[in-house]
Amino acid sequence: MGATAAHDPLHDPERDARARTPALDIAIDLARQALDKHAGANIHSHDEMLAAATGLDYVLRSLLAALPAKEDQ
């Protein structure tokens, strides 16, 4: 990327703050669904790769957030 290229991070903690954390079993189901949804994405399609990256980032963060919540129970 050049010095003038725009940069928007995939995750911004302030922008992407969660209102609530899903239960672990729900987070696991959502992760499985996202994997199934994006498994057939065309690696040569910018739009499909962007959708896969953002979708998988979201469910992975949900899954990781659900783990400490489960441990606290």
FENZILIN-V656217 format. One record per residue. N is the residue number from 1. RES is the residue in one letter. SS is DSSP state (alpha for helix, beta for strand, coil for the rest). PSI is psi in degrees with one decimal (* if undefined). Layout:
BEGIN
N&RES&SS&PSI / N&RES&SS&PSI
END
This chain:
BEGIN
1&M&coil&137.0 / 2&G&coil&171.1 / 3&A&coil&-23.9 / 4&T&coil&-2.8 / 5&A&coil&139.9 / 6&A&coil&149.5 / 7&H&coil&115.9 / 8&D&coil&118.0 / 9&P&coil&151.3 / 10&L&coil&-36.7 / 11&H&coil&130.5 / 12&D&coil&110.8 / 13&P&coil&-36.0 / 14&E&coil&-43.3 / 15&R&coil&-34.8 / 16&D&coil&24.0 / 17&A&coil&142.8 / 18&R&coil&140.1 / 19&A&coil&-35.1 / 20&R&coil&159.7 / 21&T&coil&131.9 / 22&P&coil&158.0 / 23&A&coil&153.0 / 24&L&alpha&-44.8 / 25&D&alpha&-36.3 / 26&I&alpha&-42.5 / 27&A&alpha&-39.3 / 28&I&alpha&-44.7 / 29&D&alpha&-42.7 / 30&L&alpha&-38.1 / 31&A&alpha&-43.4 / 32&R&alpha&-41.9 / 33&Q&alpha&-42.0 / 34&A&alpha&-41.1 / 35&L&alpha&-45.1 / 36&D&alpha&-42.7 / 37&K&alpha&-41.9 / 38&H&alpha&-1.5 / 39&A&coil&-34.0 / 40&G&coil&11.8 / 41&A&coil&140.3 / 42&N&coil&116.2 / 43&I&coil&-17.4 / 44&H&coil&1.5 / 45&S&coil&114.3 / 46&H&alpha&-45.0 / 47&D&alpha&-43.2 / 48&E&alpha&-38.3 / 49&M&alpha&-37.5 / 50&L&alpha&-44.0 / 51&A&alpha&-41.9 / 52&A&alpha&-45.7 / 53&A&alpha&-47.0 / 54&T&alpha&-40.8 / 55&G&alpha&-44.7 / 56&L&alpha&-35.8 / 57&D&alpha&-44.5 / 58&Y&alpha&-47.9 / 59&V&alpha&-31.2 / 60&L&alpha&-42.1 / 61&R&alpha&-36.9 / 62&S&alpha&-43.2 / 63&L&alpha&-45.5 / 64&L&alpha&-35.4 / 65&A&alpha&-30.3 / 66&A&alpha&-24.2 / 67&L&alpha&-52.4 / 68&P&alpha&-34.3 / 69&A&alpha&-38.8 / 70&K&alpha&-40.2 / 71&E&alpha&-28.6 / 72&D&coil&-13.2 / 73&Q&coil&*
END
